[in-house]
């Protein structure tokens, strides 16, 4: 219960990695602000946390609308831990990536985290403590066909992670990122076993990660156990970079 008395905002917390992060932070004792778009799924996550003895509330917001992102920050209140998890990924060749999809990737994957940090970091600084964990992707550093906008938007987020780490360090705020490799999420549910195994075979461990495994890294970086760690991007990728 090393995070008792702290409040954590997790974006995109109703499924996949975000849901796993919210549940694990709650297990650590944090009060969770569960963000998502779907009221029913948000209520399910809140209920699961409360059933386990934790505290949580749901705030719905459209992260593609900067004004709604600012409202989310206001309704979240005094946040000690911010996990920028929500995002979008569309794998298309450049010739098929529309301007609208370009903007969608930048709005959700880069601009929304920026607006949340801009809104919430000053309060963290006033209290003299805070931890921000941005969810990136291995695709930000490992080029893949069709991943251009997803990779670019997340690479920008990694650069912001480093800038924010330097900018806020003297105010007691740590900023890190986690870069997952292939991970089992709702987006993989429709994939057949052969396709999943082909993806798994790109890693040294020859399997894809469970969301809970990625969440462990996020919770570690958010917690006091990582009190001397800031400005890093922690790859949770099953050894993918080790095999080229």
Secondary structure, 3 states (H helix, E strand, C coil): CCCCCCEEEECCCCCHHHHHHHHHHHHCCCEEEEEECCHHHHHHHHHHHHHCCCCEEEEECCCCCHHHHHHHHHHHCCCCEEEECCCCCCCCCHHHCCHHHHHHHHHHHHHHHHHHHHHHHHHHHHHCCEEEEEECCHHHCCCCCCCHHHHHHHHHHHHHHHHHHHHHHHHCEEEEEEEECCECCHHHCCCCHHHHHHHHCCCCCCCCECHHHHHHHHHHHHCHHHCCCCCCEEEECCCHHHHC
